[in-house]
Amino acid sequence: MTAQLVWTDLSTPNPQQAGAFYRKVLGWELREEDGMKLCFAGKSPTAGIYEMPAFFQKIRMPSFWMSYVQVENAQATAARARELGAKVELEEEMADGRIALIRDPAGAGFTCYEGRALAAQRNAAEPGSWCWNELFVSDIDLVRPFYESLFGWRFEAEPHERYGIYAGTERIAAVQVADNAVKGQKEFWAVYFAVADLEKAKTSILAAGGQVEGEFPHEQGTQLLAYDNQGAAFFLLPLAKASSAGFLKPGRQALKWRSALGLFLIYAIVLLELKWAWSLLFLLWVIPDLKSGRTYFLDALDRRTSPILYWAVMITWILLTALMLLPGA
């Protein structure tokens, strides 16, 4: 079984107050079931709210949203996580299985879940639905080997200090590499919900006693970071209208101008025999990749994790640019 993100819930000392907040902000219908408030966006449950365990309340842990990864054997996964440098904070039997709350080597917490009862389909087209998860870290090298070894996930470099996380061929989450000025002092798994209107959502958050931290760029357009009325952080994204899965599946994207210009140059070079114009094509390739620290040459190459190959490719394009500008080239 491929490890997948299957559930999210809020751990809070006051589920009643939290439920009232999210009912106003996300329009949830709340139903009590087995000691948890199931949160419905439309006809299906999208998340849960439950009372924080007494031990966490005793040490005054703030409310938090948790991401769940389904595994075949939570106990074995926890043991392997320890071997890989993680901290296992809690292991517990449940009526339908077992959970293990784990902090990865950077300190970001998530829960491994062995069972079938907790399950929700992420949906970026339904207002109020859980729609995405991202890991915010300062250093990708602290966490990538851990998740690759623990779950078999694959990481692919993307623009703007991001990495896609793949389970097989499916892009299931992302990593955002950010300094503390952006993400705060801690590393964490962020939970995202879809809303129809970010401006209206901001008004609702403030009216319900929450806090709006700010807006930041995202592949979906804009992401809004907010805190609920008990201090739990969460993100909001605008509805993805292209498909029911939104950015969880490939969708129609804006024209990639570099690719379009590159193709135009290739045709111009070949048809008009403008050999010197190859230098423009190489510059189109090398300059943005020097700025981002990432390039692609049959494989995705990152300057920090594959420095020799990365610089070999960059130097090759620079040398070819110079060669094409030499007289007689």
C-alpha positions in Angstrom: 0.0 0.0 0.0 1.3 3.4 -1.0 1.4 5.9 2.0 -1.3 8.5 1.3 -2.6 11.6 3.1 -6.1 10.5 4.2 -7.4 12.7 7.0 -6.9 15.8 9.0 -8.3 16.9 12.3 -8.0 19.7 14.9 -6.8 19.0 18.4 -8.2 21.7 20.7 -9.0 22.1 24.4 -12.4 23.5 23.5 -14.1 21.7 20.6 -17.3 23.7 21.0 -15.6 27.0 20.5 -13.6 25.7 17.6 -16.6 24.2 16.0 -18.5 27.5 16.2 -15.5 29.2 14.5 -15.2 26.9 11.6 -19.0 26.8 11.1 -18.8 30.6 10.5 -15.7 30.7 8.4 -16.0 27.5 6.3 -19.7 26.8 6.6 -19.2 23.3 8.1 -22.1 21.2 9.4 -20.9 19.4 12.6 -22.0 16.0 13.7 -20.9 14.2 16.9 -19.5 10.7 16.3 -17.4 8.5 18.6 -16.2 11.5 20.7 -15.3 13.6 17.6 -17.0 16.3 15.8 -17.1 15.3 12.1 -17.0 18.4 9.8 -19.0 18.2 6.6 -18.5 20.4 3.6 -21.2 19.2 1.3 -22.3 15.6 1.7 -19.0 14.1 2.9 -16.9 14.6 6.0 -13.8 16.6 5.3 -12.1 16.9 8.7 -12.6 16.3 12.4 -12.4 18.3 15.6 -11.7 16.5 18.9 -10.6 17.4 22.4 -6.9 17.6 23.0 -5.5 14.8 25.2 -5.1 15.7 28.8 -1.3 15.4 28.7 -1.1 17.9 25.9 -3.4 20.3 27.7 -1.3 19.9 30.9 1.8 21.1 29.1 -0.2 23.9 27.5 0.2 22.8 23.9 -1.6 25.2 21.6 -4.4 23.9 19.3 -3.1 22.4 16.1 -4.2 20.8 12.8 -2.8 17.3 12.2 -2.1 15.6 8.9 -2.7 11.8 8.8 -0.7 9.3 6.6 -2.3 5.9 6.1 0.1 3.0 6.6 -0.2 -0.8 6.7 1.5 -1.1 10.1 1.7 1.9 12.4 3.8 0.2 15.0 6.4 -0.9 12.4 6.3 2.6 10.8 7.0 4.2 14.2 9.9 1.9 14.8 11.4 2.7 11.4 10.8 6.5 12.0 12.9 6.2 15.2 15.7 4.6 13.3 15.6 7.4 10.8 16.0 10.1 13.5 12.4 11.0 14.2 10.7 11.3 17.6 7.6 9.3 18.3 5.5 11.2 20.7 2.5 9.0 21.0 1.4 5.5 20.0 -2.2 4.4 20.7 -4.6 1.6 19.9 -7.9 2.7 18.5 -11.2 0.9 18.0 -10.5 0.6 14.3 -6.7 0.4 14.3 -3.7 2.2 15.6 -2.0 5.7 15.4 1.5 7.0 15.9 2.2 10.7 16.3 5.7 11.3 14.8 7.9 14.3 14.6 10.3 14.2 11.6 14.0 15.0 12.0 13.2 18.7 11.5 10.4 18.7 14.1 7.3 18.7 11.9 4.5 16.5 13.3 2.2 14.1 11.5 0.2 11.0 12.4 0.6 7.6 10.9 -2.8 5.8 10.8 -3.4 2.1 10.5 -7.1 1.6 9.8 -10.0 2.5 7.4 -12.4 4.5 9.4 -10.7 7.9 9.1 -10.8 8.9 5.5 -11.7 12.0 3.5 -11.2 12.9 -0.2 -9.3 16.2 -0.7 -11.4 18.4 -2.9 -10.4 21.8 -4.2 -13.7 22.5 -5.9 -16.0 22.3 -2.9 -16.2 25.3 -0.5 -15.0 24.5 2.9 -13.3 21.3 1.9 -9.8 20.1 3.0 -7.9 20.4 -0.2 -4.1 20.2 0.2 -1.1 19.7 2.5 2.3 21.2 2.5 5.4 20.7 4.6 7.1 24.0 5.6 10.8 23.5 6.4 14.0 25.5 6.5 16.2 22.8 5.0 14.9 20.2 2.5 18.0 18.0 3.2 16.7 17.4 6.8 13.5 15.8 5.7 13.8 14.4 2.2 15.8 11.3 3.1 13.5 10.6 6.0 10.3 10.6 4.0 11.9 8.8 1.0 13.0 6.0 3.3 9.9 5.9 5.5 7.1 6.1 2.9 8.9 5.7 -0.4 7.8 9.2 -1.5 9.7 10.9 -4.3 10.7 14.6 -4.3 10.9 16.7 -7.4 12.4 20.2 -7.5 10.0 23.0 -8.6 10.3 26.7 -8.9 10.4 29.1 -6.0 12.0 26.8 -3.4 9.3 24.2 -3.7 9.4 20.4 -4.1 6.5 18.2 -5.2 6.0 15.0 -3.2 5.0 12.0 -5.3 3.6 8.7 -4.3 4.3 6.7 -7.4 3.2 9.0 -10.2 0.7 11.0 -8.2 1.6 14.4 -6.7 0.2 14.2 -3.2 1.7 17.1 -1.4 4.5 19.7 -1.6 7.4 21.0 0.5 7.9 24.8 0.8 11.4 25.7 1.8 11.1 29.0 3.7 13.1 31.0 6.3 11.7 31.7 9.8 10.6 35.2 8.7 8.0 33.5 6.5 7.1 30.3 8.4 7.9 31.2 12.0 10.3 29.3 14.2 8.9 25.8 13.8 8.7 23.3 10.9 5.2 22.0 10.3 2.8 20.2 8.1 0.2 22.8 6.9 -3.4 22.0 6.2 -5.3 23.9 3.5 -9.0 24.4 3.0 -10.8 25.8 -0.2 -13.0 28.9 -0.1 -14.9 30.7 -2.8 -13.7 34.2 -1.8 -10.6 35.0 0.2 -11.7 38.5 1.0 -15.0 37.3 2.5 -13.1 34.6 4.3 -10.8 37.2 5.9 -13.8 39.1 7.2 -15.4 36.0 8.6 -12.2 34.9 10.4 -11.9 38.3 12.1 -15.6 38.4 13.0 -15.3 34.9 14.5 -12.4 35.8 16.8 -9.5 34.5 14.6 -6.5 36.3 13.2 -5.3 36.8 9.6 -1.6 36.5 9.3 -1.1 37.4 5.7 -1.3 36.4 2.0 1.5 34.7 0.1 2.0 33.4 -3.5 1.0 29.9 -4.3 0.7 27.7 -7.3 -3.1 28.1 -6.9 -2.8 31.9 -7.0 -2.8 33.1 -3.4 -2.7 31.4 -0.1 -4.0 32.9 3.1 -2.5 32.0 6.5 -4.8 32.5 9.4 -5.3 31.4 13.1 -8.6 30.3 14.5 -10.0 31.5 17.8 -7.8 29.2 19.8 -4.6 29.8 18.0 -4.5 26.9 15.5 -2.8 27.8 12.2 -4.5 26.9 8.9 -4.3 28.0 5.2 -7.0 28.9 2.8 -6.9 28.6 -1.0 -9.3 29.9 -3.7 -11.5 27.2 -5.3 -9.9 25.3 -8.1 -12.6 25.4 -10.9 -10.8 23.4 -13.5 -11.6 20.0 -12.0 -12.9 18.4 -8.9 -9.4 17.7 -7.8 -8.0 21.1 -8.6 -4.2 21.2 -8.4 -4.0 17.7 -7.1 -4.1 16.6 -10.8 -2.6 18.3 -13.8 -4.8 20.9 -15.2 -4.8 23.6 -17.9 -2.1 26.1 -17.2 -1.1 29.5 -18.5 1.2 29.6 -21.6 4.8 29.0 -20.6 6.5 31.9 -22.3 10.1 30.5 -22.0 9.1 27.3 -23.8 7.1 29.1 -26.5 10.0 31.5 -27.1 12.5 28.7 -27.1 10.5 26.8 -29.8 10.3 29.9 -31.9 14.1 30.4 -31.7 14.7 26.8 -32.7 12.6 27.2 -35.9 14.2 30.6 -36.6 17.7 29.2 -36.2 17.1 26.2 -38.4 15.1 28.0 -41.2 17.1 31.2 -41.3 20.5 29.6 -40.4 21.0 32.1 -37.6 23.6 30.0 -35.7 24.5 32.9 -33.4 20.9 32.8 -32.1 21.7 29.5 -30.3 23.3 31.8 -27.7 19.9 33.4 -26.9 18.4 29.9 -26.5 21.1 28.9 -24.1 20.7 32.1 -22.1 17.0 31.6 -21.8 17.9 28.3 -20.2 20.7 29.3 -18.0 19.8 32.6 -16.4 16.5 31.6 -14.7 18.1 28.4 -13.5 21.1 30.2 -12.0 18.6 32.4 -10.1 16.5 29.5 -8.8 19.3 27.1 -8.1 17.5 24.4 -10.1 17.7 23.0 -13.6 16.4 20.1 -15.6 18.5 17.9 -17.9 16.8 14.6 -18.2 16.5 14.7 -14.4 15.6 17.5 -12.0 18.9 18.9 -10.6 19.1 21.0 -7.4 22.2 23.2 -6.7 22.3 22.1 -3.0 21.6 18.4 -3.4 23.3 17.7 -6.8 25.9 20.5 -7.0 28.4 18.7 -9.4 25.8 17.8 -12.0 24.0 21.1 -11.6 27.1 23.2 -12.2 28.2 20.9 -15.0 25.0 21.6 -16.8 25.2 25.4 -16.1 28.8 25.6 -17.3 28.0 23.6 -20.4 25.3 26.1 -21.4 27.5 29.1 -20.6 30.4 27.6 -22.7 28.0 26.9 -25.6 26.6 30.5 -25.4 30.2 31.9 -25.7 31.0 29.4 -28.5 28.0 30.5 -30.6 29.1 34.2 -30.3 32.6 33.5 -31.7 33.3 34.8 -35.2 32.8 32.0 -37.7 30.6 30.0 -35.4 
